[in-house]
Amino acid sequence: MIKTSVLIAVIIVLNLTFNLASASEIYSKEIEDLVKNRFTQIKIMLSELQTSNKSIKRELIDRIFKEIDQSFDFTYISKKCLSRHWKQFSEFEKTDFKRIFAKYIKYYYILKIFSETEGKKIEHYSLKVTKPRKEGMDKISIQTSTLYNNSEVNQIVYYLKRDTEIKAWLIYNVKVEKISFIENWRKSFYEFLRNKKPLQLIARLKDKVYKQNKRLFNY
């Protein structure tokens, strides 16, 4: 069963596409207040997600995916994960890869949160905005800490960069318990593409998305 409080924490952060002028403007308590003010309206949607009705669940998941679409920089993530192999993809393959990889990320992200928190009771939730030491003013990180069962702490760090074209802050990496999504995918794709073609990687991701979809509806 999906835990409403956990999903609130997930989707709250997915709404961090801030139309602000500079990183210095969001490096303040204002961003925390903005995030926490999302609680009420999101709570309604997430509580409904616990329904066993598949058509309703599909509609709600689609709405959550739209939030992710507006919050993640999938082009940046795709290039970083493929690294030097990006140039080996044709324009058609790049487009197809970004499309299916974006869908894979959305399923992977939500399922990862579920697996880390299933069956646990939330005692406390906190959020902290920081400016990375080694990166410029166009990047920030947001660390969330969740205390479960009065003892176990789960930490998720979201890394955001400012898109100068749309003047919004987009997530380009996530770390769950110090495990980086991008680093894991980069290593996996590098090994796969050493002796396989781009179209084979795309086909593999499509198969994973199919399985992810079935798994998500079992929660």
N, C-alpha and C positions, 0 to 999 in steps of 0.2 A: 504494500500500500504506500502511495506517495505521501510523504510528510509535508504538510502545508508550510510549516515554519521554515523548513529547509529550502523549499522552492521560493519562498519569499526572499530569502537571502540571495538566491541565485538570480532571480529576475530583477531584483532591485539594482544589482550591479550592472545588469545588461541594459539599463536605461541611462548609462553614463555617457551619452553622446552630447557633451556640453558645447553649446555654441558660445564660447568665450574667446576673448581676444588673445590671451597668453596663459602660459602655465602658472605664472605667478598669481593670477586671479583665482585659480581653482585650488591652489595650495593653501587652503584655509578651512575653517570650520564650516563655511558656507556649503561646501560640497557634501559634508556629512549630513547637514540639515536637509539638503535637497534629496539625498538618498533616502533618509528616514521618512520623509514626507510622502514617499511613494507607497508606504506600507499598506494603508487602508485600501486603496483601489486595487492593488495587486493581490491582496489577501482574498478578495472575492473570487477572482479568476482562478487562483490556485486551489482554493477550497473546492471549487467545482471540478477540478481536474481529478479528484479522487473518485469520481463516478465510474461505474463499470460499463456505462453506455458508450460503445465504441464511437458512434457518430459524434457525440458531444465531446468525447476525449480528443478525437481528431481535430475538431474545430478549435479547441483550446490549445492543443499542441501547435497548430498552425499559427495561432496568435503569438505564442511564445517564440516560435521560429522567426516571425517577423521582427520581434524585438531583437533577436540575435542578429538578423540581417542588417539592422541599423546600427549595431554596436560593435561588430567585428570587422577588421580590415582583411577580408579574405584574399585579396590580391597580394598584399604584403606577406601574409602568412604562407600563401602558395609559393611565392618566390623564395622565401627563407627556407621552407621545408625541402624544396627541390634543389636549392643551392645551385651549383654549376650545371646541374642537369636541366635546369629551366630552359637554357638555350637550345637544348636538343629537341624540345617539343615544337611542333609546328603551331601556327596560330590557331588552327582548329583544335589541336590537342590541348593547347593552353586554355582555351575557352571551356572545353569539355571537362578538363581536369579541375579548373576552378569551380565549376558548377557542382560537380559531384563531390569534390573535396569539401566544399562549403556545407553541403548536406551531411556529409560524414562528420564534420566537426560539430554540427548542431546536435546530432544524436549522441556522439561521443561525450560531449560536454555534460549534457543532462544525465546520461546514464552513469557517468563517472561520479557525479554528485550523489546520485541515488545509491550507488554501491558503497560509497564512503560513509553514508549516513543512515542507511536503512535500519530500522528498529531501534534507533537511538532517540532519546528525549533531550530536547534543547533546554539548557538551563540559562545560558547567556549568549548574546551575540554582540560583537563589537566591530567597528570599522575604522581604519586609519589611513589617511592619505599622506603619501610621502613623495619627495622628489628624488629619483635615483641619483646617487653620487657621481657616477661616471657618465651620465647621459645629459644631453642638453635640456634646455627649458621647454622643449617640445615634447618631452616624455615624462610621465609620472607613473607611480604604482599605487595600487589600492589593496591594502591587506585586510582580510576579514578573518576574524577568529570566532569560532563557535565552540562553546563548552557543552559537552554532552554528559548526561548521567552524573553530573557534579564532579567529574574527574577527567574525562578524555577531551582533549582539545583538537579541533580540526582547523587547519589554516589554509586559506586560499589566497593567492596573490594574483591580482589582475594588472597587467602592464598595458598602458594606454599611450598612444601617440597622437599628435594633433594632425589632422588632415587639413592642409592649408587651402585646398580647393573648396571643400564644403564647410570649412571652419568648424569642425566637430572633432571630438576626442573618441578614438576607436581603439578597441582592444586588439592587441597584436600577439599577446601570449598570455597563458594562464599557468600557474604552478599550484598543484594540489599536493600538500604535504611535501614541498620542495621538489616535486617531480614536474619538469617542464614539458608541456605539450609539444612545443616546437622542437626541442632537442630529441624527444622520442621519435617524432615523425621523421625528422631529418635523417636520423640513423637508419630507420626502417626503410625509407625510400632510397637512400644511398645504396644499401645492400641489395635491394630488389632490382634497381636499375643497372647494377653492375653487369648483369647478363640477360636482362629482359628489356622489352621495348615499352615506350610510354603508353601505348594502347593497352598493353597487358596490365600496367599499373592502374589505369582507369577502370578496366574490367574488374580488377580485384576490389577496388573501392566500391564499385556498384554492387558487388556481391555482399560486401560488408554492410552497406547501407540497407540492403534488403533484410539482412539478419538483425540489424539494429532496430529497424522499424517493428519487427515482430517482438523483439525483446521489450521495447518500450511499452507496448500495449499489454504486456503481462504484468506491469507494475500496478 
